[in-house]
Amino acid sequence: MTTATALDTLDRLESEAIHIFREVAGEFDRPVILFSGGKDSTLLLHLAVKAFWPAPVPFPLLHVDTGHNFEEVIEFRDKVVAQHGLRLEVAKVQDYIDDGRLAERPDGTRNPLQTVPLLDAITNHRFDAVFGGGRRDEERARAKERIFSLRNAFGQWEPRRQRPELWNLYNGRHRPGEHVRVFPLSNWTELDVWHYIAREGIELPSIYYAHRREVYLRDGMWLAEGPWGGPREGERKIEKTVRYRTVGDGSCTGAVESDATDISAVIAEVAASRLTERGATRADDRLSEAAMEDRKREGYF
Amino acid sequence: MSDLLRLATAGSVDDGKSTLVGRLLYDTKSVLADTLDAVHRASADRGLTTPDLSLLVDGLRSEREQGITIDVAYRYFATPKRSFVLADTPGHVQYTRNTVTGASTAQLGVLLVDARKGVIEQTRRHAAVLALLGVPRLVLAVNKIDLVDFDEVTFSRIAKEFTAHATALGYAEDAVVEIPVSALAGDNVVERSTRTPWYDGPTLLEHLESVPVEPDAHDAPFRFPVQYVIRPRTAEHPDYRGYAGQVAAGTVRVGDEIAVLPAGLRSTVTGIDTADGPLPEASSGQSVTLLLAHDLDISRGDLISAAGDQPTVTDEFEATVCWLSEKALTPGARVLVKHGTRTVQAIVTELRTRFDEQKLASTDAPGSLSLNEIGQVAVRTAEPIPVDDYAKDRRTGAFLVIDAADGSTLAAGLVGAPLPEVDGVESCTEGGDAAQPDSHALVSPGP
């Protein structure tokens, strides 16, 4: 793909995302942007800023915090929020575990536990539109997702009962208690995301670029030490040059060996990779053939 | 040449559509190793000796269990020549609903037939729906060509029959291409087959990479549905008032005279803003913010139009609707119409004709329209809206019909768009010859 070609595609994707943000601002009362400090949500926020410039982004942000964070990402999250003068709500999985509403899973991963705090936050704040950074190229079940995805009072996704999405006329109507998940990055691929980050000079948490880190091998993935536990007995820590392709719950997000210290090196690496970002580094998607669909049906993103 | 092609697939159940899409992804190396491993594992679990490529795309539990595609999915793949967004639509029961969804944004439709069965009723129906929705180009993939021993005569007969049908729907001959393929074995999908020496046309991928894409309608009259009014009221921008939206058609330049509809106000464009700085002009597809010379009362739902060439502002219009809901439409139904950025109350006052799927012709005054049926209706809106004919403008001629009670999308609406009338097609499907392009073809594909 030539550079000029990539730019054309990026302009089109940017314009579509801006259109989606403005539709939601025009039709909903209480939208919120899910923001973790990861690359997709950082991109999402960048596009939101563009959509409403020179006015501020008219939505708050929501982070569902599993408690298994990379420090660099939380620092970055707080810095970006302050930069844009936005309000950040944080829903903490740890609070739910502490008071017994949720139980720690035997495998230690907290990714699936995010659903309950997310749905509670949506209900408590009466959010009626929730922006997420999900892309259809990530996973088979996501390929079936609409840009405007109606969720019932339990946050559930029912793939058989989705509204047809026609032209660029989005139907955001919902009844009290229901809400709509909105995915402005639906039509982006991982490579589009990186090309755009390069073009716009968007700052990301440092862990997306190659750095030295102590890691240990578990189920074929390089995990880092953290509050999620590990290394367990028999798992040996070694220092490696790695980077992260996705940033999620630390217990199930693996690092990839990489020497890519800047964006152009990352782009070259992603373009040459024979593994999807989730397949490479997300343990939770390996649970079953339909792991993502099952979680989405429960209200997950 | 455009770097992006949006395409939609259509075909009956078991024509091998998922396999074709899987093959396209697989042979263009758009499938990464871990995804492929998963397909190998799942295929082996099912006792298959070769990987079932349809598992690459049928992502939902029930799809994999039943071996069918249930809902539209979007796939992305790229070659050095072009990027592709593929709307992968199921051929199963809810055929029209899904075909309409995929076709609404497609620049090219890929129809599949089974070489042993040839052009069947559903093929003709799908082609008619694609024509109605204004999809500019068609490809017929004559699949399972290996199961008819790569027989040239069989292929030619199917190709001729399909060309006749498509031209009767209003397609120019060069807008329609037929290709003999075996999705299962990979013949002529990405790799050229040695088993069809008589075929000298492109492979499916070669065609997708080189087919001209009709450019966005930059020279059409300017249309701009106002999405949102941007008023920062900050110290830096105390008086800023911009009208944000995406250019639906045409081009706007600083200095252009515009009209604001439905009110009919006039003003001049004094600036075209983006977060990256001002622009001298903006064309269809671009999201921008317009600044105007006058302080007018403009809000979401208004349409800014070229002053000289305006859409019709009306509260009564004819339209074609593709009914997408299990709740049937009856005359007098109270609904919502979402057109551009405006949602208005409306009544479907009359059902004029229903598109007869058997005959590909219209029948008069049906009592109702049910799921997957297409009909011509008369609509009255509570307030006037600015509409274009769908045949002229796919964006400002389109609308949604929404259920006011539960918010569901009931129908895809096309302002004006007359139903296809294809007399004489039956004779050519029965006999396979004597196909005559029909002079009554009312649907013109695309702008």
Chai-1 contact restraints between the chains, C-beta under 6 A:
chainA,res_idxA,chainB,res_idxB,connection_type,confidence,min_distance_angstrom,max_distance_angstrom,comment,restraint_id
A,T5,B,D3,contact,1.0,0.0,6.0,A-B,restraint_1
A,D8,B,D3,contact,1.0,0.0,6.0,A-B,restraint_2
A,T9,B,D3,contact,1.0,0.0,6.0,A-B,restraint_3
A,T9,B,L4,contact,1.0,0.0,6.0,A-B,restraint_4
A,T9,B,S83,contact,1.0,0.0,6.0,A-B,restraint_5
A,S15,B,G285,contact,1.0,0.0,6.0,A-B,restraint_6
A,S15,B,Q286,contact,1.0,0.0,6.0,A-B,restraint_7
A,S15,B,S287,contact,1.0,0.0,6.0,A-B,restraint_8
A,I18,B,S287,contact,1.0,0.0,6.0,A-B,restraint_9
A,H19,B,Q246,contact,1.0,0.0,6.0,A-B,restraint_10
A,H19,B,S287,contact,1.0,0.0,6.0,A-B,restraint_11
A,R22,B,Q227,contact,1.0,0.0,6.0,A-B,restraint_12
A,R22,B,Y228,contact,1.0,0.0,6.0,A-B,restraint_13
A,R22,B,A244,contact,1.0,0.0,6.0,A-B,restraint_14
A,A25,B,Y228,contact,1.0,0.0,6.0,A-B,restraint_15
A,G26,B,Q227,contact,1.0,0.0,6.0,A-B,restraint_16
A,G26,B,Y228,contact,1.0,0.0,6.0,A-B,restraint_17
A,G26,B,R300,contact,1.0,0.0,6.0,A-B,restraint_18
A,K50,B,A275,contact,1.0,0.0,6.0,A-B,restraint_19
A,W53,B,A275,contact,1.0,0.0,6.0,A-B,restraint_20
A,P54,B,P232,contact,1.0,0.0,6.0,A-B,restraint_21
A,P54,B,H237,contact,1.0,0.0,6.0,A-B,restraint_22
A,A55,B,I230,contact,1.0,0.0,6.0,A-B,restraint_23
A,A55,B,P232,contact,1.0,0.0,6.0,A-B,restraint_24
A,R136,B,Y74,contact,1.0,0.0,6.0,A-B,restraint_25
A,D137,B,Y76,contact,1.0,0.0,6.0,A-B,restraint_26
A,R140,B,G59,contact,1.0,0.0,6.0,A-B,restraint_27
A,A141,B,G59,contact,1.0,0.0,6.0,A-B,restraint_28
A,A143,B,G59,contact,1.0,0.0,6.0,A-B,restraint_29
A,A143,B,A73,contact,1.0,0.0,6.0,A-B,restraint_30
A,A143,B,Y74,contact,1.0,0.0,6.0,A-B,restraint_31
A,K144,B,D71,contact,1.0,0.0,6.0,A-B,restraint_32
A,K144,B,A73,contact,1.0,0.0,6.0,A-B,restraint_33
A,P159,B,L60,contact,1.0,0.0,6.0,A-B,restraint_34
A,P159,B,D71,contact,1.0,0.0,6.0,A-B,restraint_35
A,R163,B,T409,contact,1.0,0.0,6.0,A-B,restraint_36
A,P164,B,R97,contact,1.0,0.0,6.0,A-B,restraint_37
A,P164,B,T101,contact,1.0,0.0,6.0,A-B,restraint_38
A,P164,B,L324,contact,1.0,0.0,6.0,A-B,restraint_39
A,P164,B,T409,contact,1.0,0.0,6.0,A-B,restraint_40
A,L166,B,S104,contact,1.0,0.0,6.0,A-B,restraint_41
A,L166,B,A412,contact,1.0,0.0,6.0,A-B,restraint_42
A,W167,B,S104,contact,1.0,0.0,6.0,A-B,restraint_43
A,W167,B,A398,contact,1.0,0.0,6.0,A-B,restraint_44
A,L169,B,K338,contact,1.0,0.0,6.0,A-B,restraint_45
A,L169,B,L400,contact,1.0,0.0,6.0,A-B,restraint_46
A,N171,B,L400,contact,1.0,0.0,6.0,A-B,restraint_47
A,N171,B,T409,contact,1.0,0.0,6.0,A-B,restraint_48
A,R173,B,G407,contact,1.0,0.0,6.0,A-B,restraint_49
A,H174,B,G407,contact,1.0,0.0,6.0,A-B,restraint_50
A,T189,B,Y76,contact,1.0,0.0,6.0,A-B,restraint_51
A,R274,B,L32,contact,1.0,0.0,6.0,A-B,restraint_52
A,R274,B,A33,contact,1.0,0.0,6.0,A-B,restraint_53
A,L275,B,L32,contact,1.0,0.0,6.0,A-B,restraint_54
A,L275,B,A33,contact,1.0,0.0,6.0,A-B,restraint_55
A,L275,B,D34,contact,1.0,0.0,6.0,A-B,restraint_56
A,T276,B,L32,contact,1.0,0.0,6.0,A-B,restraint_57
A,T276,B,D34,contact,1.0,0.0,6.0,A-B,restraint_58
A,T276,B,T35,contact,1.0,0.0,6.0,A-B,restraint_59
A,G279,B,D34,contact,1.0,0.0,6.0,A-B,restraint_60
A,A290,B,R61,contact,1.0,0.0,6.0,A-B,restraint_61
A,E293,B,L60,contact,1.0,0.0,6.0,A-B,restraint_62
A,E293,B,R61,contact,1.0,0.0,6.0,A-B,restraint_63
